[in-house]
Amino acid sequence: MTSITTAPVRWPPPFPMSAAGAAGRTVDGVTIVGRQYGGRAVAERKAERRLRFLEAATRLFAERGYTDCSLADVCAAAGLSKRQFYEEFETREDVLVAAYDRIQDAAAAAVVDGLRDLDPRMDIHTAMHAIITAYVGSIGADPYRAKVAFIEVVGVSERMERHRRERRHAWAAVLESTVVPIVVPGGRVRGAPGMASSALIGAINGLTQEWLLADPRPPVDALVELLVPVAVALIETPG
């Protein structure tokens, strides 16, 4: 039985993630410092407005579909003005990109936590079950986020497709350089770099889309049970 090691998690995220810096109040994972206005930092007020736009857009795009929502709809759902929108974003697509990145960043943080929590006595199947659960659970726990991440962003524009591809490549790099070496010491992803990882990512995306459209919708764990054998089959173990 292959077991995992207790090696520290190495996580140089190849894509932007919210980070905390100097001391200050944290809003959606971002520590806010800066000039005060009415007893609150200007940067804090700005971050809170941005978060309101992102949360409203995520819900609205999931409920009505991105193509059926206008910039004015997003502003109304957030309870903010167009002027405030343009202080944060240039276009409606910008808020979609930002909402998508926020969802992916949260999933990345969940995977980091999952790697840190792995028990060194776990075999490869149990360990991969924990990691895939962390990822799918982060996105699938909120159907709004899942619908935006796997359905509403598809085919929006060439720019959005390039951005999605960049994120897929980033996840592939993380799987190959961080996840697999921790789960299977000495193991590697099969085939040319990026290919097998892309196969797993494609399986996750396709299966999650079907899960979202299913009625009744099966539990998230049902997705994980299907994905774990796919992930394990794509890993070459030493010896």
Residue pairs with C-beta under 8 A, 6 or more apart in sequence:
1 123
2 123
2 124
2 184
2 187
2 237
3 120
3 121
3 122
3 123
4 118
4 119
4 120
4 122
4 124
4 127
4 182
4 183
4 184
4 185
5 120
5 182
5 185
6 120
7 181
7 182
7 185
9 112
9 115
9 116
9 178
9 182
10 177
10 178
11 112
11 115
11 174
11 178
13 108
13 170
13 174
14 169
14 170
14 173
14 174
15 101
15 104
15 105
15 108
15 166
15 167
15 170
16 101
16 105
17 105
17 108
17 109
18 28
18 29
18 30
18 102
18 105
19 29
19 30
20 26
20 29
20 30
20 31
21 31
21 33
22 31
22 33
23 31
23 33
24 31
24 32
24 33
24 34
24 41
24 44
25 31
25 32
25 41
25 44
26 32
27 44
27 47
27 48
27 51
28 47
28 51
28 102
29 105
29 109
30 47
32 41
32 43
32 44
32 47
33 41
33 43
34 41
34 42
34 43
34 44
35 41
35 42
35 43
36 42
37 45
46 87
46 88
49 78
49 80
49 84
49 87
49 88
50 88
50 98
52 78
52 79
52 80
53 74
53 75
53 78
53 80
53 85
53 88
53 89
53 95
54 95
54 98
54 99
54 102
55 78
56 74
56 77
56 78
56 79
57 69
57 74
57 77
57 78
57 95
57 96
57 99
58 99
58 102
58 103
58 144
58 145
58 148
59 77
59 144
60 69
60 73
60 74
60 77
61 69
61 96
61 99
61 147
61 148
61 152
62 143
62 144
62 145
62 147
62 148
62 152
63 144
64 73
65 152
66 96
66 148
66 152
66 153
66 156
67 156
69 92
70 92
71 82
71 85
71 91
71 92
72 82
74 85
74 92
74 95
75 81
75 82
75 84
75 85
78 85
85 95
88 95
89 95
89 98
93 156
93 157
93 159
93 160
96 148
96 152
96 153
96 156
96 160
97 159
97 160
97 163
99 148
100 148
100 149
100 153
100 163
100 164
100 167
101 167
103 139
103 145
103 148
103 149
104 149
104 167
106 138
106 139
106 145
107 134
107 135
107 138
107 139
108 174
109 138
110 134
110 135
110 137
110 138
111 131
111 134
111 135
111 138
111 174
111 179
113 134
114 130
114 131
114 133
114 134
114 135
115 131
115 178
115 179
115 182
117 130
118 127
118 130
118 131
118 182
118 183
122 130
124 183
124 184
124 187
124 232
124 235
124 237
125 228
125 232
127 183
128 183
128 228
128 231
128 232
129 224
129 228
131 179
131 183
132 204
132 224
132 227
132 228
132 231
133 220
133 221
133 224
135 204
136 204
136 208
136 220
136 223
136 224
136 227
137 220
139 145
139 146
139 149
139 150
139 208
140 146
140 208
140 211
140 220
140 223
141 220
143 212
143 217
146 208
146 211
146 212
147 212
150 205
150 208
150 209
150 212
151 209
151 212
153 160
153 164
154 164
155 161
168 198
168 201
169 194
171 197
171 201
172 193
172 194
172 197
172 198
172 201
173 194
173 197
175 189
175 197
175 200
176 188
176 189
176 193
176 194
176 197
180 187
180 188
180 189
180 235
181 187
183 235
184 235
184 237
184 238
185 238
186 237
186 238
187 235
187 236
187 237
187 238
188 235
188 236
189 196
189 197
189 234
189 235
189 236
190 196
190 234
190 235
190 236
196 234
197 234
199 230
199 234
200 227
200 230
200 231
200 234
203 227
203 230
204 227
207 223
207 226
207 227
208 223
211 217
211 218
211 220
211 222
211 223
